[in-house]
Amino acid sequence: MPEQLTAPGPRPAVLVYRHPGAPAVVLRQVCAGVEEEGVPTDVTEVPGPDDATALAHAAAGESRLGVGIGLDAAGAAAVHHGTLPEGTPVVTTPAQALSSDWRRVGRIAARVVKHLPLV
């Protein structure tokens, strides 16, 4: 069972499913990117699988907004929409990315929620 890191509450939010080994800096940057666009996040630690795309797809399926972000143990990130097949995320970023790339992942997730062009 996933361990809640933030209370999900009744509010709609982008769900972030984070592998326990995911780097904290990646989580901070991704969440900052989402919140810069004015969309809240809820973070849940999920012990498996260790695949950003699978985590993002699972999060999107549970999110009231239909958008999820997955972070794997290596630091890779993925954004998924609940209507897309599991193997086709909106965007992925490799583990070797820069902080600005991880923040961009968060912004893209928020812009999918708001139906705005992706940047």
ABEGO torsion letter per residue (X at the ends): XBBBABBAEABBBBBBBBBAABBAAAAAAAAAAAAAAGBBBBBBBBAOBBBAAAAAAAAAAABAAGBBBBBBAAGBBBBBBAABBAABBABBBBAABBAAAAAAAAAAAAAAAAGBBBX
